[in-house]
Amino acid sequence: MPVHPKSFKMLKNAHGGVVTLSNHFGNLLAECGLRTKKPHHIIVADGRDGRRVRYELSFHCFRHTAVSILKEAGVPQSVVMELIGHYSEQVSAMYTHTGLEALKKAAAALPEV
C-alpha cells in the first residue's frame, strides 16, 4: 500500500517516472516557499561533471531521511526496500545515514573504561 496514494497514482501515470514525481514535489516546495523555483534541467558543468543543480531540500533528500528513520526504528530491510522502491540492498545502504540519537545510544552502550 502506497504511503501517499495521490503521488503513487501520479508516478504510475507519468511517462518520466520518478523524475516527474520529483519535479512535481520540487514545484510544491517552491509554492510553499521552502525553496526557490528554478527550471529542472539546469546543468552546472560539462561532460561527466554535468550534474543538475542540487537543492538543499528535495524529494530525494526525503527518501534518504525516510530510509534512515525506518531502519533506526527497526523496520526490516525488505520492508524498507519495498516501501521506498529500492531493488538492491546496496542502493538501500547508500540511502542509510546514522542519526545523532542512534550514535548517542551506541556510545552509551559501551562499557566505561
N, C-alpha and C positions, 0 to 999 in steps of 0.2 A: 504494500500500500504506500503510495507516494506521501511524503511529508507535506508537500504543497501541491494539491491536485491541479490547480489552475496552471501552475508553471509546468507540471508534468504534461498536461494536455498541450500546452504551447510547444514544448520540446518535441512531442510526438508528431505535431503538425508542421514543425519547422523544417525547411529544407536545409538550413545551415546547422542543424543540430544544436549542440551545446553553445556554439558561438552565438546563435540567435538569442538563446536564453540569457547568456552573459551580457550581450549588448542591451537587451531589454532591462535587465537588472541594473546596468550602469545608467541607463536613462532614468530609471526610477530613483536611484540615489541622487542624481543631478536634480530631478524635480523636487526632491525633499531638501535640497540644499546641502547634502552631505559630501558632494564633490562637484567639481566643475564639469560642465557639459562640453565635450570635445568629440570630434569625429572618431570613429572606432578604428580607422585604418591608418593612423599616423605612424610612420616608420621613422625611427630615430637614428639609424645607421645603415650602411650598405653591406651587402654580402652576408656572411654568416652572423655578423653583428646586427643584422636588420631585424631588430625586435620592435614590437609595438610599444607604445607609451604604457608605462606601468602606473597604476593608480594605487594610492595607499589603501583605499577601501574599494573592494571589488567582489564580484560573485566568487572568484577564485579564492580570495582570502577567507571568505566564509566557509568554503569547502575545507580548507586547511583547519580552521577553527573547529568545525563540526567533527572532523575525524579525531582531532586531539581530545576534545571533550568526551566523545563517545568511548574512546579507548581508555581514558583515565577513569571513566565511570565503570569500567569492567565489561563493556559490551563486547561480545565475541567478535573476533576479527572477521569472520564470514558475514556476520550481520552488518558490521560497519561497511564492508566492501559492497554488499548488496544495496544498502541504503544510499551510499554515495555514488555508486556506479563504477567502482574500480574492478578491473578484471584480473589483477595480479596483486600478490602480496607486496611485491617490490614497489609498485606505484603507490599502494596504500601506505607503505612505510615512509615514502618521501613526503607524504602529507601529514605525518605524525610529528608533533612538536611537544616537548615536555614542558608543562606549565610550572610556574613557581611553587604552587601548592604541592604538586607531586614531588618536586625536588626537596622541599622542606620536610615532607613526610618521610622520604627516603633517608634524608640526613638524620632525622630523629630516630630512625630505626637502627642506626649504627651504635655499637657499644661505646661507652665512654672510655677514653684512654688516658 
